[in-house]
Amino acid sequence: MRSVFFLMLVVAPMMVSAEEFRAGASTSNITPELGRKIIGGFVPYPSSHIHDELHVRSLVLDDGKTKLAIVVCDLLGIHRIVSDEARRLIELHHGIPASNVMICATHTHSASSAMGEDRLKFEQKLNEYETFVATRIADGVKRAINELRPAELAFGSVDVPEHVFNRRWFMRPGTIPENPFGGDDLVKMNPPSGSDNLVRAAGPTDPSVSFLSIREPNGKPISVLTSYSLHYVGGVGKGHVSADYFAVYCNRLTKLLAANDQQPRFVPIMSNGTSGDINNISFLKRRPRKESYEQMRYVGEDVADKVHAAMKDLKYESELSLSSKYRELTVAYRRPDDAMQKWAATTLAKGPQRNRDLSYIYAERVTSLSKYPANAKVPLQILQIGDTTIGTMPCEVFCEIGMEFKGRCPAKNSFLVSLAHGYMGYLPTPKHHELGGYETWMGTNRLEKTASVKMLNALLEMAGESK
């Protein structure tokens, strides 16, 4: 009897320990070699300097039954094949199911491409850099697993409205330039700042910064996973590679938490919320000229300061459950009709008429889109972390969609992350498709006009199933 009692004493603590909440985090460097082209504009150009390194930031959570891996990459976007390969490696070598791994991009505009050798082609194979990125993602998750330790978690949010502005504007009749297809739009993206022709913004902004703070029971920080609906800031030096304000935020928060020399390392993470129609430019008045990186530092540090202040009132918990749902939704690709294909063929036959000829560029995009299959398999994911739900979409999502997700999601806390598991263009609402503008142009936008409705409803259904 004594031996049985002794066995119970030995086994019971092990059972409790196995089901305690744990977390680990890591960074992996994915800086490309100099000379590789920087994308983000219509005409890519070679890099000539590394201002700051690009990273994969990984967070692994473990409730004793389920492990989740959350990965954010300092890239404009990632091709579906990069996410697929990285998740395959993670499941094969590190034991976390692919459906439990979320991989997204920050959308820095000063990074090299991991979006396919030819962004216009449908079928792609991993190139050298994309293979490197996928491997570093898998390595980063393994390193985060190595750092797993007892943890507690809290959800927080703070409004920071002063850095987000809707970039789509109604203007006085006759003042919006003709679009590349020879037609008229009702709104313009990025109109002239301070112009007398501005009427009103075509949509709202989402000022909320949502975050999960994860720390050891003794208060030592492990990670802060953050989401803010701001496209990027920019203002980098010519030919510079940079992780933009996303890295500035992380560096500042590390300093504020006095965690620069901490071991294991503190790993802050900033993801892109729903910023498809949001940027950092106030169009009602002109901003004075600033030096390279000046505005980026101002935004990143200010957001970090406000998140740090909001962390003081958080209530942490260590007894929470984790789950993930992953689904591929069938959505139609937009297809050019006969008239659009004829316009594209005629435009291409003429050749580019000037440097950065938008009509020629979009004729190439339309021609490419006409070769796509009828339907897309759109990866959607729901991560349930205690009473917080994170949803993902593989697009540049308009902020109204993210706000609706938060308003309709059954979870106590929720937010949406963009550019996850692939890049499938902009995602406007049907209302915005009627208004036109850059984000709705065929070639910028790839999915059917009702795609946002179908994708949001599917995510909300998945969120309901996770409760």
Secondary structure as GFF3:
##gff-version 3
##sequence-region A 1 467
A	DSSP	alpha_helix	2	18	.	.	.	ID=ss1
A	DSSP	beta_strand	22	29	.	.	.	ID=ss2
A	DSSP	beta_strand	37	39	.	.	.	ID=ss3
A	DSSP	beta_strand	45	46	.	.	.	ID=ss4
A	DSSP	beta_strand	49	50	.	.	.	ID=ss5
A	DSSP	beta_strand	55	62	.	.	.	ID=ss6
A	DSSP	beta_strand	67	73	.	.	.	ID=ss7
A	DSSP	alpha_helix	80	94	.	.	.	ID=ss8
A	DSSP	three_ten_helix	98	100	.	.	.	ID=ss9
A	DSSP	beta_strand	101	105	.	.	.	ID=ss10
A	DSSP	beta_strand	111	112	.	.	.	ID=ss11
A	DSSP	alpha_helix	128	146	.	.	.	ID=ss12
A	DSSP	beta_strand	149	150	.	.	.	ID=ss13
A	DSSP	beta_strand	152	159	.	.	.	ID=ss14
A	DSSP	three_ten_helix	161	163	.	.	.	ID=ss15
A	DSSP	beta_strand	165	166	.	.	.	ID=ss16
A	DSSP	beta_strand	168	171	.	.	.	ID=ss17
A	DSSP	beta_strand	187	189	.	.	.	ID=ss18
A	DSSP	beta_strand	198	201	.	.	.	ID=ss19
A	DSSP	beta_strand	208	215	.	.	.	ID=ss20
A	DSSP	beta_strand	221	228	.	.	.	ID=ss21
A	DSSP	beta_strand	240	241	.	.	.	ID=ss22
A	DSSP	alpha_helix	244	256	.	.	.	ID=ss23
A	DSSP	beta_strand	267	272	.	.	.	ID=ss24
A	DSSP	beta_strand	278	279	.	.	.	ID=ss25
A	DSSP	alpha_helix	294	310	.	.	.	ID=ss26
A	DSSP	three_ten_helix	311	313	.	.	.	ID=ss27
A	DSSP	beta_strand	322	332	.	.	.	ID=ss28
A	DSSP	alpha_helix	338	350	.	.	.	ID=ss29
A	DSSP	alpha_helix	358	369	.	.	.	ID=ss30
A	DSSP	beta_strand	375	385	.	.	.	ID=ss31
A	DSSP	beta_strand	388	392	.	.	.	ID=ss32
A	DSSP	beta_strand	396	397	.	.	.	ID=ss33
A	DSSP	alpha_helix	399	408	.	.	.	ID=ss34
A	DSSP	beta_strand	413	417	.	.	.	ID=ss35
A	DSSP	beta_strand	426	427	.	.	.	ID=ss36
A	DSSP	alpha_helix	430	435	.	.	.	ID=ss37
A	DSSP	three_ten_helix	438	440	.	.	.	ID=ss38
A	DSSP	alpha_helix	451	466	.	.	.	ID=ss39
###
